[in-house]
Amino acid sequence: MGRLEYDDNNENHKVVVDGQSFSWDDLGRMLNAYEGFQFKLKIYDMTDDID
């Protein structure tokens, strides 16, 4: 599971996945091996129960 946050130190947004923070560039590099694949991204309200 993950969430989007604002990083005050870098004045930029970051992605937190399983408690670990990544920049958008970091996330892109991690997903680079899946180039050409399809994916689905769902955004939920922070009050929604998604478990």
Order of alpha helices (4+ residues) and beta strands (2+ residues): beta-beta-beta-alpha
